[in-house]
């Protein structure tokens, strides 16, 4: 009885003869089993080690991306530092010019507060000064307003505007940093101290010959109604209360209830 086997014919294109390869049955089955095991091994290797090999192939790309991100982070940190410096200088310049400085800046890298944290604004300190010498004390008693109400440098941002329209303006607006000393333009009586929706905290002084002087947008008042003040005496501190967009002093002089241009009576800088 002939043994069963398998015959494999190999024919090359263009050739006249074919080659025959005869395999016994057990050899063919063995080769088939081994081939199946090899295919299964390849499939398992692809499933188990495919992601690892893919990740390994991406490693050089990820390393380059990390290096790029680190370089960009360094540049962002440098830009943030420069921005902090610019904002600090800008706030300082606004303070010198009487701008609306607002709350103190928070360092983004070290002093950042949480979103729910409350930022408290600390008012400028009211510094005490040594008493004036006897020869520099202004004359006491009521006097016509003729002194400049500020001892520090200020900038006139708005002057007198006549008429009853919305452009009407009854005094001078003097840009000055918050907390600057406001002095009485003349000696007299504190007729009124209060808060107004437009002028904020204000002081109204009564002087001789029907004159009155008014000081608005104050951050602090240091006199009381009924007090007698002398020319040049500190009566309050400048601020930005009431209808105001930036720290400044509203200085107004009236006579007989009518507004008078302060520059006709007051010599600036005195």
Helices and strands as residue ranges (DSSP letters): E 5-10, E 19-24, H 25-97, G 134-136, E 155-158, E 172-175, E 181-183, E 188-196, E 200-206, G 208-210, E 211-221, E 228-229, E 234-238, E 248-255, E 258-260, G 262-264
